[in-house]
Amino acid sequence: MKSIITEMHQIMKETPDVLAMEEKLQQLMYSWFSDLVGEALTLLDDPVSE
């Protein structure tokens, strides 16, 4: 998994339109947050299922 900072930097470098850049960054943050919440719920579920 690439670093969130690396992905943000790539988006900022490649997107000249500020509004499009903001939208892409927002989508990246939602995706990243969703992945983290999913991992946390999995970790919480493992002991319960045992």
N, C-alpha and C positions, 0 to 999 in steps of 0.2 A: 504494500500500500504506500503510495507516494505521500510525502508530507503535505499537510494542508497548506503550509506556507509556500511550498513549491508550486502547488496547483494554483493558489491565489496569484502568485507572481506571474505565472504563465498566462493566466487570464488577463491580468492588467497589462502585460506586455503585448498581447495579441489583439486586444479589443480597443480600437480607437474611440468608439462611441461610449461616452460615460454612462448613459442610461442602460445600454446593452451590457456593459461591464458590471454595473450594479446588479442587474438581473442574474447574470451568470454567477456572480459571487454569492448572491442570496441562495440560488439553487444549490451551489456547492456546500454552503453552510447547512442548509436543510438536510442534504444527503449525508453529510458528515455527522450531524447530530443524530439523525435517524439510525445510522450504523452504530454509534456509541450507545444509544439507548437499547438497541437490539442486543448488543454484547452484554450490557449490564443485566438485562432481563434474563438472558441465557445463563449468566453466572448465578443469578438468584434462583433460577429454576433447577439447576443441577442438584443442589443439596435436597431440595424438596422432593424431587423425583426418586431419589435414592431412598 
